[in-house]
Amino acid sequence: MLAPFEELINKLEGDQGDFIQVIKENCTACKKCLIICPVNLWYMDGQKVNIRDNYKDLCLECGGCWQVCEYNAIKFQFPKGGTGVIFRRG
């Protein structure tokens, strides 16, 4: 049996800050962020898309959501240095 994703991700401790922000008034609900996110952090919130409250713990920091959003509804910046995902290979 495979372990849940939450048990596999390795993160450095510390306050990452809010590295993803959703600008709901720009969202057109195109759902591209839902489709591209490898860890399913995005969900429909009525007629708009939103991100899970615990995204900081699960996000792989790939920036895919920000890259596919054509409407500037997602602001992304990499977490502060010394925090975030620990890359072991790659």
Phi, psi and omega in degrees: 000136180280146177284147176298149181308320183302333181273348184263333185285138178249124181236146171282146179286156177127163180280114181280344188075174177275096184269354171232130176232140179255126176258092189300327181293341177269346184288131177253006182060038178289340175072014178297324179294323177298320184287319188276337185293118182289345181242015174054051180278344185262148179211160177280131179237085187072238180263006181236166177260145178221168181249147181300147180300327183265027183302328182298329181280337189245338186298136176274358178060036180280335181078008181301319181300316181293321182292324183273347182282110182276355188247012180054040178268353180233126172255129181228135170218144181297146180301160179305148179305143180087003177228174175101198185289141173265117178268124181261333179216153175115000000 
